[in-house]
Amino acid sequence: MNILWFLFLALTPLYIFPSGGFQIAHIPLVLIGALCIFRRDRQIFSPIPIKAYLQFTLYACLVNVCFFILSDWREWGFVFSSLILGFNTITLSLAYSICSSRKGVYYTTGAIMLIGIVQCLAYLQLGGNYGGGRYMAFFNDPNQLSSWALFSLSIVALFYIHGFIGQKILLLMVGISGTLLILTASKSGIISLGILLLIIFWKSKFWVKLLCVCGCILGISFLAPAILELEIYNRMSSFSFDSIDQDRHWYYLWEFPVYNILGAGAGNYDRFDPISPLEVHSTLLTVVFCYGIPGTFFFLLFLKKCFYRTSTCHHLFFALPILANFLSLNMIRMTSLYVLLGVSARLLDLDIKQKHGEKKT
């Protein structure tokens, strides 16, 4: 089981189909699910934390199916979006179950570290000759790599906060993720990294070592090819709300306000913009526009179940960098997101059980 989970995580960067579709990495995930069904292992599909996610998914499927059947837009994107959302229930539930033991945590951390090291070594080998300035070795685009780096660092940081791993592993992951975010020149990723590092600084007791690692990350950024340095400067200096509105398709929200009530469904975007038929390039705004007020409520409830269930819960702080990333990039179909949410929910449950046990004694 743990080996298949390791393979799933390690194969995550290998894309053969467009972003958000079924990939090679999903094969071991399907095998794990089939193995659990064969063994009648109901615990691995625990209703916590997937109950809230299932509510969101069922409503999203209802909206998509209605648009597919009742409207003139018979586009398979509606069905495909629903399938991917439903499939990620497996990812969420398996992450929740497997990372409940130290062995599962070690396999998860090992796979994450392996991907990060391979990405960094590939950059040193190929440099600016492959993928242009914003480098990514195996992912579909730099934004996918930047989000993976952010989510992976968040997972490792949660493992550290709960005492599963030591500070050396966390420091190494800070260096790997920080370097990859610099190489991708992702504005939202770098901002989110800054927020996450502040949280790690606050929660840890080895500030000097963290500062040294951050200094190394900055040093690597100065050694990057000139094309990357220029691209980082241009991207950071070109920030404007007008460009975000057009590039991320935020204008759908106020150009077609009627859809914000019950949702527009995730498919056939040329009904809104036949010239540039792209989805809203933001996770939170996609939820609001595609699934309306009910879908937004269910999705926010799902996030709350993953990060915040008690007044003293420190997981809430780890939601901040994810929300910052959500504003700029549409990661609702990315499997790494559901691994992080499953891990956070599981560690949160362990934390709550431990506190209840301390109160009883």
C-alpha positions as CSV (number, residue, x, y, z in Angstrom):
1,M,0.0,0.0,0.0
2,N,2.7,2.5,1.0
3,I,4.8,1.6,-2.0
4,L,1.9,2.3,-4.4
5,W,1.4,5.6,-2.6
6,F,5.1,6.4,-3.0
7,L,4.8,5.6,-6.8
8,F,1.7,7.8,-7.1
9,L,3.5,10.8,-5.5
10,A,6.8,10.2,-7.4
11,L,5.0,10.0,-10.8
12,T,3.0,13.2,-10.2
13,P,5.2,15.4,-12.4
14,L,4.9,13.2,-15.5
15,Y,2.1,14.7,-17.7
16,I,1.0,13.0,-20.9
17,F,-2.4,14.7,-21.1
18,P,-3.5,18.4,-20.6
19,S,-3.5,19.8,-17.1
20,G,-6.2,18.6,-14.8
21,G,-6.7,15.3,-16.7
22,F,-6.0,11.7,-15.8
23,Q,-2.2,11.0,-15.7
24,I,0.3,8.2,-15.3
25,A,0.4,8.9,-11.5
26,H,-3.3,8.0,-11.2
27,I,-2.7,4.3,-12.1
28,P,-1.2,3.4,-8.7
29,L,-3.9,5.5,-7.1
30,V,-6.6,3.4,-8.8
31,L,-4.8,0.2,-7.8
32,I,-4.8,1.3,-4.1
33,G,-8.5,2.1,-4.3
34,A,-9.2,-1.3,-5.9
35,L,-7.1,-3.0,-3.3
36,C,-9.0,-1.3,-0.5
37,I,-12.4,-2.3,-2.0
38,F,-11.2,-5.9,-2.5
39,R,-10.1,-6.0,1.2
40,R,-13.3,-4.2,2.2
41,D,-11.2,-1.7,4.1
42,R,-13.8,0.9,4.9
43,Q,-11.5,3.0,7.1
44,I,-9.4,4.2,4.2
45,F,-12.5,5.9,2.8
46,S,-13.3,7.5,6.1
47,P,-16.1,10.1,6.0
48,I,-13.7,12.5,7.8
49,P,-12.7,14.8,6.1
50,I,-14.3,13.9,2.8
51,K,-17.9,14.4,3.9
52,A,-17.8,18.2,3.3
53,Y,-15.9,17.6,0.0
54,L,-18.5,15.2,-1.2
55,Q,-21.2,17.8,-0.6
56,F,-19.3,20.2,-2.8
57,T,-18.6,17.6,-5.4
58,L,-22.3,16.5,-5.6
59,Y,-23.5,20.0,-6.0
60,A,-20.8,20.7,-8.7
61,C,-21.8,17.5,-10.6
62,L,-25.5,18.6,-10.4
63,V,-24.7,22.0,-11.9
64,N,-22.5,20.5,-14.6
65,V,-25.0,17.7,-15.6
66,C,-27.8,20.3,-15.8
67,F,-25.9,22.4,-18.2
68,F,-24.8,19.4,-20.2
69,I,-28.3,18.0,-20.6
70,L,-30.7,21.0,-20.5
71,S,-28.8,23.6,-22.4
72,D,-27.5,23.9,-25.9
73,W,-23.9,23.6,-24.8
74,R,-23.4,19.8,-25.1
75,E,-19.7,20.0,-24.3
76,W,-18.0,17.1,-22.6
77,G,-16.0,19.5,-20.4
78,F,-18.9,19.6,-18.0
79,V,-18.8,15.8,-17.5
80,F,-15.0,15.7,-17.5
81,S,-14.8,18.4,-14.7
82,S,-17.2,16.3,-12.6
83,L,-15.2,13.1,-13.1
84,I,-12.0,14.8,-12.0
85,L,-13.6,16.3,-8.9
86,G,-15.0,12.9,-7.9
87,F,-11.8,11.2,-8.6
88,N,-9.9,13.5,-6.2
89,T,-12.1,12.1,-3.4
90,I,-9.9,9.0,-3.6
91,T,-6.7,11.2,-3.4
92,L,-8.1,13.1,-0.4
93,S,-9.2,10.0,1.5
94,L,-6.0,8.0,0.8
95,A,-3.8,10.9,2.0
96,Y,-6.0,11.1,5.1
97,S,-5.6,7.4,5.8
98,I,-2.0,6.7,4.8
99,C,-0.5,9.7,6.6
100,S,-1.9,8.6,9.9
101,S,1.2,6.4,10.6
102,R,4.9,7.3,10.7
103,K,5.6,4.9,7.9
104,G,3.1,6.6,5.7
105,V,4.6,10.0,6.6
106,Y,8.1,8.8,5.7
107,Y,7.0,7.4,2.3
108,T,5.2,10.7,1.6
109,T,8.1,12.8,2.6
110,G,10.5,10.6,0.7
111,A,8.5,10.9,-2.6
112,I,8.2,14.7,-2.2
113,M,11.9,15.1,-1.5
114,L,12.8,12.9,-4.5
115,I,10.7,15.0,-6.9
116,G,12.2,18.3,-5.6
117,I,15.8,17.0,-5.9
118,V,15.2,15.7,-9.4
119,Q,13.7,19.0,-10.5
120,C,16.7,21.0,-9.1
121,L,19.3,18.6,-10.6
122,A,17.5,18.7,-14.0
123,Y,17.8,22.5,-13.9
124,L,21.5,22.3,-13.2
125,Q,21.9,19.9,-16.1
126,L,19.7,21.5,-18.7
127,G,19.5,25.1,-17.4
128,G,18.0,27.7,-19.8
129,N,18.3,25.4,-22.7
130,Y,15.1,23.6,-21.8
131,G,11.8,25.1,-21.0
132,G,12.9,28.7,-21.5
133,G,13.6,31.0,-18.5
134,R,10.7,29.8,-16.3
135,Y,12.1,26.3,-15.9
136,M,10.1,23.1,-15.3
137,A,11.4,19.7,-16.1
138,F,8.3,17.4,-16.2
139,F,5.3,19.5,-15.2
140,N,3.0,20.9,-17.9
141,D,3.8,24.6,-17.0
142,P,5.8,26.6,-14.5
143,N,2.7,27.4,-12.4
144,Q,2.0,23.7,-11.8
145,L,5.6,23.3,-10.5
146,S,5.3,26.4,-8.3
147,S,2.1,25.2,-6.8
148,W,3.5,21.7,-6.2
149,A,6.6,23.3,-4.5
150,L,4.3,25.3,-2.2
151,F,2.0,22.5,-1.3
152,S,4.9,20.1,-0.7
153,L,6.6,22.5,1.6
154,S,3.3,23.0,3.5
155,I,3.0,19.2,3.9
156,V,6.6,18.8,5.2
157,A,6.1,21.8,7.5
158,L,3.0,20.2,9.0
159,F,4.8,16.9,9.5
160,Y,7.5,18.8,11.4
161,I,5.1,20.8,13.5
162,H,3.6,17.5,14.6
163,G,6.9,15.9,15.4
164,F,7.0,13.3,12.6
165,I,10.3,14.6,11.0
166,G,13.3,16.6,12.1
167,Q,14.5,20.1,11.4
168,K,17.1,19.0,8.9
169,I,14.4,17.6,6.6
170,L,12.4,20.7,6.9
171,L,15.4,23.0,6.2
172,L,16.2,20.9,3.1
173,M,12.6,21.2,1.9
174,V,12.6,24.9,2.4
175,G,15.8,25.1,0.2
176,I,14.3,22.9,-2.5
177,S,10.9,24.6,-2.6
178,G,12.3,28.1,-2.4
179,T,14.7,27.4,-5.2
180,L,12.0,25.9,-7.5
181,L,9.7,28.9,-6.8
182,I,12.5,31.3,-7.8
183,L,13.2,29.3,-11.0
184,T,9.5,29.3,-12.0
185,A,9.3,33.1,-11.4
186,S,5.7,32.6,-10.1
187,K,4.4,35.8,-8.5
188,S,1.7,34.1,-6.5
189,G,4.1,31.3,-5.6
190,I,6.8,33.6,-4.3
191,I,4.3,35.7,-2.3
192,S,2.7,32.5,-0.9
193,L,6.2,31.2,0.0
194,G,6.9,34.4,1.9
195,I,3.7,33.9,4.0
196,L,4.5,30.2,4.6
197,L,8.1,31.1,5.7
198,L,6.8,33.6,8.2
199,I,4.5,30.8,9.6
200,I,7.5,28.4,9.8
201,F,9.7,31.0,11.4
202,W,7.0,31.6,14.0
203,K,6.4,28.0,14.7
204,S,10.0,26.8,14.8
205,K,12.9,27.6,17.1
206,F,15.8,27.6,14.7
207,W,15.5,31.0,13.1
208,V,19.2,31.4,12.4
209,K,19.4,28.2,10.3
210,L,16.2,29.2,8.4
211,L,17.7,32.6,7.6
212,C,20.8,30.8,6.3
213,V,18.7,28.6,4.0
214,C,16.8,31.6,2.8
215,G,20.1,33.4,2.1
216,C,21.2,30.4,0.0
217,I,17.9,30.5,-2.0
218,L,18.6,34.2,-2.8
219,G,22.1,33.3,-3.7
220,I,20.9,30.7,-6.2
221,S,18.6,33.2,-7.7
222,F,21.5,35.5,-8.6
223,L,23.3,32.5,-10.3
224,A,20.2,31.9,-12.5
225,P,20.6,32.6,-16.2
226,A,20.2,36.2,-17.3
227,I,17.0,35.3,-19.2
228,L,15.5,34.1,-15.9
229,E,16.6,37.2,-14.0
230,L,15.1,39.4,-16.6
231,E,11.9,37.4,-16.6
232,I,11.6,37.6,-12.8
233,Y,12.1,41.4,-12.9
234,N,9.6,41.8,-15.7
235,R,6.9,39.7,-14.0
236,M,7.3,41.3,-10.6
237,S,7.3,44.8,-12.0
238,S,4.3,44.3,-14.4
239,F,1.7,43.7,-11.7
240,S,-1.6,45.5,-12.4
241,F,-5.2,44.8,-11.7
242,D,-6.1,45.3,-15.3
243,S,-3.7,42.6,-16.5
244,I,-5.0,40.2,-13.8
245,D,-8.6,40.9,-14.9
246,Q,-7.9,40.1,-18.5
247,D,-5.3,37.3,-18.1
248,R,-7.2,35.5,-15.3
249,H,-10.7,36.1,-16.7
250,W,-12.0,37.7,-13.5
251,Y,-14.3,39.8,-15.6
252,Y,-16.6,36.8,-16.0
253,L,-17.9,37.6,-12.5
254,W,-19.3,41.0,-13.3
255,E,-19.9,40.6,-17.0
256,F,-22.2,37.6,-16.3
257,P,-23.5,38.2,-12.7
258,V,-26.5,35.9,-13.0
259,Y,-24.2,32.8,-13.0
260,N,-22.8,33.8,-9.6
261,I,-26.0,32.8,-7.9
262,L,-26.2,29.0,-8.7
263,G,-23.2,28.6,-10.9
264,A,-22.2,28.5,-14.6
265,G,-20.8,25.0,-14.7
266,A,-17.2,24.1,-15.6
267,G,-17.3,23.8,-19.4
268,N,-17.8,25.5,-22.8
269,Y,-16.2,28.8,-21.9
270,D,-16.6,30.1,-25.4
271,R,-20.2,31.1,-24.5
272,F,-18.6,33.9,-22.5
273,D,-15.6,34.7,-24.6
274,P,-15.5,33.1,-28.1
275,I,-12.1,34.7,-28.9
276,S,-10.3,33.5,-25.7
277,P,-12.4,30.6,-24.3
278,L,-10.6,30.0,-21.1
279,E,-11.7,29.2,-17.5
280,V,-11.4,31.7,-14.7
281,H,-7.7,31.3,-13.8
282,S,-8.2,31.4,-10.0
283,T,-9.4,28.6,-7.7
284,L,-11.7,30.7,-5.5
285,L,-13.2,32.6,-8.4
286,T,-13.7,29.4,-10.3
287,V,-15.7,28.0,-7.4
288,V,-17.7,31.2,-7.1
289,F,-18.5,31.6,-10.8
290,C,-18.9,27.9,-11.8
291,Y,-20.7,26.7,-8.7
292,G,-22.3,29.9,-7.3
293,I,-23.3,30.6,-3.7
294,P,-24.1,27.0,-2.7
295,G,-20.9,25.6,-4.2
296,T,-18.8,28.4,-2.6
297,F,-20.4,27.6,0.8
298,F,-19.6,23.9,0.5
299,F,-16.1,24.5,-0.7
300,L,-15.3,26.9,2.2
301,L,-16.8,24.5,4.6
302,F,-14.5,21.8,3.2
303,L,-11.5,24.0,3.7
304,K,-12.6,24.8,7.3
305,K,-12.8,21.0,8.1
306,C,-9.3,20.6,6.8
307,F,-7.6,23.5,8.6
308,Y,-9.8,24.8,11.5
309,R,-12.1,22.9,13.9
310,T,-11.0,24.2,17.3
311,S,-10.4,27.7,18.7
312,T,-6.7,26.8,19.4
313,C,-6.1,25.2,16.0
314,H,-2.7,26.3,14.6
315,H,-3.5,24.7,11.2
316,L,-5.5,27.7,10.3
317,F,-2.2,29.6,9.7
318,F,-1.2,27.0,7.1
319,A,-4.3,27.8,5.1
320,L,-3.1,31.4,4.5
321,P,-0.4,30.6,1.8
322,I,-2.8,28.2,0.1
323,L,-5.5,30.9,-0.1
324,A,-3.0,33.3,-1.5
325,N,-2.1,30.8,-4.2
326,F,-5.9,30.2,-4.8
327,L,-6.4,33.8,-5.8
328,S,-4.1,33.7,-8.8
329,L,-4.0,30.1,-10.0
330,N,-6.8,27.5,-10.6
331,M,-5.6,24.4,-8.7
332,I,-9.0,22.9,-8.0
333,R,-8.1,19.8,-10.1
334,M,-4.5,19.4,-9.0
335,T,-3.9,16.2,-7.1
336,S,-1.1,17.7,-4.9
337,L,-3.7,20.1,-3.4
338,Y,-5.9,17.2,-2.2
339,V,-2.8,15.4,-0.8
340,L,-2.1,18.5,1.3
341,L,-5.7,18.9,2.4
342,G,-6.0,15.2,3.4
343,V,-2.7,15.4,5.3
344,S,-3.8,18.6,7.1
345,A,-7.2,17.1,8.0
346,R,-5.6,13.9,9.4
347,L,-3.0,15.7,11.5
348,L,-5.7,18.0,12.7
349,D,-7.8,15.0,13.9
350,L,-4.7,13.5,15.6
351,D,-4.1,16.8,17.3
352,I,-7.7,17.1,18.5
353,K,-7.7,13.5,19.8
354,Q,-4.5,14.1,21.7
355,K,-5.9,17.2,23.4
356,H,-9.1,15.4,24.4
357,G,-6.9,12.6,25.8
358,E,-4.9,15.1,27.9
359,K,-8.1,16.7,29.2
360,K,-9.4,13.3,30.4
361,T,-6.2,12.5,32.2
